Amino acid sequence: MSREIFAPSTGQRVPIRIWARAPSDETLAQLRRLASMPYVVEHVAAMADAHVSEGVAVGTVFATEHALVPRALGGDLGCGMTAIELGVEADRLDRRTLERTIEQLGRAIPTGASTHRGRGIAVADALLATPLSTQSLVHGREALARRHLGTLGGGNHFVEIDRDVHGAAWLLVHSGSRGIGAAIAAHHVRAAETAGRRDALAGIEDTTEAGMAYVRDGDWALAFARENRRVIATRAVEVLVQTWRVAIEPVEHVDLHHNFVARERWYGRELWVHRKGAVAAPCGARVLIPGSMGTASYLVEGTGNPESFGSCSHGAGRVLSRKQARSAIGPEALTAAMRRIVFPARLARELVEEAPAAYRDIVEVLEDQSDLLERRLRLEPIAVLKG
């Protein structure tokens, strides 16, 4: 359940409704700053996994009537999750098979800073033909799209094999729009700051040329992010077929974004809903909320709660920054925490910032937002690929 923070004497124009159990002072400062901006309407919603980030806290949802705020969404436009039930019994997969699986996935899917070599891979004509707002972005797409499509990236992006409570195997993919999405985001942040009052959270009007260009380019980034996850998942399934020596016929497929802006109707009017590190959770919609690389993920159904603008958390949420995790967690501790889960152990030193201890307890996160979702299925990781 949420609680309200509203202190007009501090400059707040609208209340903050917060589901996070114990947000940091820095997170609260970012929420208060956003709640003081002239374009925000109704309230600012902070999800159960809210934590400090550049510009706007991860887990922030807010609405405007006519303003678009490029910096509010971060650089990885359209970052999101895909989950596929594979129609295969997970119990047939022993540890050696899973080790070969992760090894082969790492060869088939570029991770971290790696991209496809040469000209890269084919990109759908419709994606390449869609106009972008500047020639610079078009040239960037020509340079990056073929090399970045079907690549995972680093940080908390992952490909994962999970087991549900019925013993079925699932494939999970977390990735976004990669380099071209970051270029689009950076371009429109600069445009907003130039057109506005050079505020770090400058907004642009949706009726202006700059505003309309942002919406069109942002929609393209979302389409590219979804296609990126599809290509990764397709390659992953090919690897699984070869490694597991089984036919795979997917049973269920869920795909959703968690860094995006959308025009939606709330409180009797059309609004631009900005979600950074939050997902749309309309009533009855299937949503995937991942934990850390060593803890369960959950399939849930949204309740469409208007207090969160029909949103919920996109994950467990960090309790340690990447710098703090590198200082506090050693590779041996990560390896011990992951003892039941296959992962690229040779990368343990690099992956400590993604250790389970760096994240909140996913069950607590779900409990804190019980009015935003209903749990449907627990997915336990058995093998994880990260960059």
N, C-alpha and C positions, 0 to 999 in steps of 0.2 A: 504494500500500500504506500501511497505517496504522503509526504508532508509538505507544507507550504512555507516558503521563506519570502517575506515581503517587508522590506524596510525602505520606504520612500525617502527617508532622510539620507540614505546612502546614494541616492540617484536612481534607484530602481523605478522604472515606469510600470512594469508588469510583474506579477508574482513569479516565483520559481516553484515548480512542483517537482519534487525530487524523490526518486525511488532508491537511490544508493544509500546503503546503510551507514557508512562512515566516510563521506567524501573528504578529501584533503582540503586544507585552507586554500591552496592554489586552484583547485577545481572550483570551489565556491566563488573565488574571486573572478574566474573566467565566466561563470554563470551570471554573477551579478553585473558584470560589465555588459554582457549580451542583453540582459534584462533592462538595461538603461538605454539601449539604442532606440532611436526614434521610429524605426520601421517595424519593430516587433509588436505583434498584436496578441491579445488573449493572455498568454503566459509562456514561459520557457519550461520545457520538460527535460529533466535529467534522468536518464535510465539507470537501472540498477548496477550497471557496470561503468558508470561515469568516472572518468579520470582525466587528469590534466594532459593537455596536448598543445601543439602549436596553434595559436589563434583562438580556437574554440575547443572546449573539452570533448574528448571522445564520449559518445553516449548522449549527445545533446540533440534535442528536437525543438524547433521553433517555427513559427509561421509569420508570414508577412502578407500584406494585401497586394502590393505592387512591386516591392523591392526584391532583388536577387542579390545574394551575398556570396560571391565566389570563394572567399577565404574560409567561409564557415564549413566547407565540405572537405577540406584537406586536399592533398595532391592526387590521391588514388581514386579518381572518380569511378563509380560503378564497382568498386571492390565488393566482393560478395562471396556467397557460398553455393555450391552444388552438392546435392546428396542423391545417390543412386542406390537403390536396393538391387543387388546383382543377381538374385535368383540362384545363389550358391550357398551351400552349408559351410559356415565358417569353421566348424569342427574338423573338416577334412584338411585344414591348413596347419601343418606342423611348423615349428620354429624355423627349421632349415628352409622350408618352402617360402616362408615369409621373408627370410633374409635374402634369398634369391630374388624375390619380388621387389624388395626395396632397392637392391642393387640394379636390377633391370629398369625399374622406374627412373632411377637416377641417371641412367644412360639415355633413356628415351625422352625425358622432359628436362630441358635446361632449368637450373635452379640458381638462386642467388643472383649474382650479376651476369650470369651466362645467358647468351642469346643464341639463336640459330646462326650458323655460319653462312657466308656468301650472301646470296639474295634472299635466303630464308625460305619460308614455305608459302604456299598459295593462300591468298586472302579472298574471300567471297567478293565477286564483282560489285555487288550492291554496297558493300562497305567502302570500297575504294572509289565508287562513283558518287557517293553522297557528298555534296558540297560542304566545305568547312569555311569559316568566316574570313580567313586570311591566306595569302599564298604561302606565308611562312609555315602555317599549320599544315597546309597541303604538302609542302616539301618535307616537313617533319614526318607526316604520315607515310610518304613514299620511302623515306629513309628507315623508318622504325617498324611499320606495321608488319611487314613480312618476317622481320627478324625477331619481333617480340611476341607475335601470336603463338599461342601454345607454349609459353614459358611461364614459370611459376613465380619468379621473383624471390626475395628474401624476407627477413623479418618474421612475421607470424603467418606467412603464407605456407600452405601445406597441401600435400596429397596424403590421404589417410585411408587405411582399411579398418573397418569397425565390425563389431558383432552386436546384433541386437538380442533382446531377451529370448527370442524364439530360435536363436542360433543362425540367423541369416547374416550373410556378409554384405556390407555396404561400402561404397566408395564415396569419400568426401573430398572436395576440392575447394580451396580458399585462395582466390587470386582476383586481380582486377584488370585495369586498362593499361597497366605497364607504362612504358616511357611516353607513348603518345598521349595517354590520358593525363600524365603529369604535365606535359607540355601545354595541353589545352587548359588545364587548371591554372598554370602559372601565367599564361597569356591573359586570361580573363581577370585574374587578381590584379595584374598591372593595369588593365583597362578600367577596372572599377576604381582603383586608387587614383588614376588620372582623371577620370570623369567626376569623382566625388570630392570629398574634402581631405583626401590623402590619409584617411583613417585606416588602420589595419583591418577594420571590419566594415569598410565602405560598401554601401549598397548601390545598385544601379536599377533604374526603373525598367519594368518589363516592357514598356511601350517604346523605349528608345532603341535605336539600332544596336547599341552595345548589349542591351538586355536581351533582345531577340536573338542576337548572335550567340550569346552565352547559352540560352536554352537549346538552340539547335546543336551547337557543338557538344554540349553536355549530354544530350540525347545520343549523339553519335558515340561518345565515350562509353556510355552505358551499353550500347549495342556491341561495341568492340570487347568490353569486359565480359559480357555474357558469351560471346563467341570464343573468347580466350578460354574460359572455363569449359566450354563444350569441346574445344580441340584438345585441351589437356585431358579431359575425361575420356574422350575417344581413344587417345593414345594410351592412356592408362588401362582401359579395358582390353586393348590389343595385347598389352604386356601380360595382363592377368590371364587371358586365354592361352597364351603361349607358355606361361610359367606354371599355371595350375592344370593345364591340359583338360579344360572343361569348356563346354559351350556356355556362354553368358547371355541371358535374355533378361534385361532389366525389368523389374517389377514396378518400381516407383521412382519418380524423378522430381526433385524440388530444386529450384534455382531462385535466388533473391539477391538484391543489392543492399549494401548498407552505407554508402556514401553518395547521396543524390538529393535532388530537389524535384518535387512533383506538384502539379496543380491539383488540389483536392478540395472538397467541400466540407467545411467544419463550422460549427456555430452559425449556420445559416448563410454563409458566404463563401465565395471561391478564394482560396488562399494558396500561397506558395509555401509548402511544407519542406523545410530543410532538415535532413537527417544526416548527422555525422556519427558513424559508428553506431547506428541504430537501424532497425529494419521495420518496414511496414507490416503490421499484424492485424489486418482486417478480421472481422468476426468470422470464424470458421476457417481462415486461411492457414495452410501448413507453413511452418517456419522452422528453420534449423538454427539452434543456438549452440555453437561449439564451446567446449571447455578449453583447457590447455592441452599441450601435446601428450600429457600423461593422464588426463582425466576424461570423463564421459562427456559426450555431446547429447543434446536432446532435440527430438522432433516435438514441436508443440503446436497448438492451434491458438490463433489470436482471438482476442475478445472485442477488438475494435474500440477500446476505451477512448472516449474523446479527451480525457485528461492528458493522455500521452499522444494525442493526434493519431490514434490507432497505431501506435508503435510499441516496440519492446527492445530489450538489449540485443546487441549483436554477438555477445560472447560473455566470458567470465569477467573480463576487466582486469587490468594490471593493478597490483599493489606495490610492485617495485618497478622503477624506471629501468630501462635497459642498462644504464650506467650502474645503478644500484645492484641490479642482478649480477652483472659481471664482477662486481666487487664482493658480493655476499655469497655467491654460489660457485663452487668449483666444479670442474668436469666430473670428478669422482662422485659428488653428490647428485649430479644430474644422471649419471649412469645408474646409480643405485635407485633413484626414483623411477627410472624407466626399465627396471629389470624385467618386468613382465611384457614389455612392449618393444618390438623391433624398431630400431631407428638407426641412422647413420652414425654409429658410435665414433667413427674417426673424426667426426665434426663436433664432438662433445664440447670442446673448448669454445668453439664459435656459437654453439647453441645454448649456452648457459643462460643467456638473456631470455630464452623461451622456456625455461624450466617450469614445471608445475608450481613451484614455490613462488614464482613471480606473479602468479595470477590468483584471483579470488576463488573461493570454493564455489563451484558452479551451482551446487544445490542451494547455497545461501542466496545466490543471485536469483535463482528461480523463485525461491520463497519470498524475496523482497518485491517481486513483481507478479504475485499470484493473481492480482486483479487484471493483468494485461494478457495472460495466457493460461492455457490448460495443457499440462504435460500429457504427451501421448506415447512416446517411445524413447527409451534410453539406449544410447549407442556407445559401446565400450571400444576404445582404440586397441588394436592388436599390432599394427605396424604403421609407422609414420615416416614420410619423407619431407624434410625441410631443407631449405638452402642454407 
